[in-house]
Amino acid sequence: MPFIKRALTGLAAVAAVTAGATAVTPTESAEAVPPFGGQIHNVGSQPMFITYNLANPWGAEAILSPWAISDGFRDADGFYVETGCRATYTFPPATIAYSRTTPGWVKVNNTQYAVVNYSC
């Protein structure tokens, strides 16, 4: 039964978006953008680790391929810079570029769209 409920909720969300309304699931904040929180766009040449839960990053990680964008229906909370790699990133529309070469997680806020050039 939970599967049917999730399927119907998903169909309702698609219908609302198609009709021009903003669909928000009960577990997501109505203020989170785009559309349900942070998003990460990997414009680099290497796949990178991202997380959908920075409180437990390795429990909710995913691999983001080059030129891919994180799942827009979940809040991406950050990306990981591995030893020997470099991440140069911006949060458009801001044009300030940040760079990180030390290993660790970089936080992405609920309202941010991070464009990351990731290379090793």
N, C-alpha and C positions, 0 to 999 in steps of 0.2 A: 503494500500500500504506500510506503514512503516514496517509492519510485514513481508511482502515478502522480502523487502530490507534487514532486519536484518537476515532473514533465509538464503538468498543467501550469505550474508557476512559471516555468520557462516559456511556455507558449503565450501566457498572458503578458510576460515581459516583452516578448517579440512583438506582439500585437500592439502594445502601448507605444513602443518605440516607432513602429511602422506608422502609427496614427499621429506621431509627432509629440507624444508625451514622453516624459522621462520616467523610466521604470526603475524603481528602487526596491531591492529585496529587503525583507524585514531586518536582516543582520547588517545591512550597509547603511552608512550615514548618507542622508540626503544632500549633505554639503560636499561629499567626496567627488572629486573630478579628476580626470576624465574617466569614463562615465561612472565608475564605482571606486575610484581612488587613484593612487599613483600608478603610472605606467612607465615602462622602460623600453626604449628602442635601441637595439644594438646595431650601430652602423659600422662596427669594426669588422676585422677579418677573422676573429676567433669566437667560438662559442663561449658563453660566460654563465656563471651561476647567478641566479636571482632568487629572492625569497618572497613569499607571500605572508611571512610572519617573522618580523625581526626579533621578536621576543624568543623565538625558537627557530632560528634561521635554517638549520640543517634538517629540521623536521618538516619544513614546507618549501624546500628548494626545488628549483626547476632549472633546466638548461635552456638558455636562450640562444638560438642559432644566429649567425651573422645575418644582418638585415631584417631580423624578426622583431616583432613588438610583443610585449607581455600580454597575457590574457586581459582584455579590457573589462571582464566581468568579475575580476578579483582585484583587490588592492595590492599592488606590488610594493613591498616595503623597502627593498634595497637590492644591491648587487655586490658581488664579491670580487675583489682584486686579488689574484693569486700571486705568489712569489715569482718574480721575473716578468710580470706583466705590467701594463700601463693602461689606465682608464682616463681618458680626457672626456669631460662631460659638461653639458649645459642644461639649463632648465628653461626652455623657451617660454615666453618671448624674451626673457633676459638673455643678453649676449655674453655675459661673463662666463669664461671657460675655466673649469677647475681640472686639476690633474692629480692623480694618485698613483704611486708606484709601490707603496708599502702594502703588504698583505692585510686584508681585513674587509669588513662590510662597509658600504657607503649607504647611508639612509636616504630614502626617497619618501617625502611627505605625501599625505593623501591628496594634496592639490597639485602635485608636481608631475610633469611629463619630462623624464630624463632622456636625453639623447646622448648615448655613450659610444665613444670610439674606443673599442677594446682591442688590444693587441698584445701578443707575447713574443 
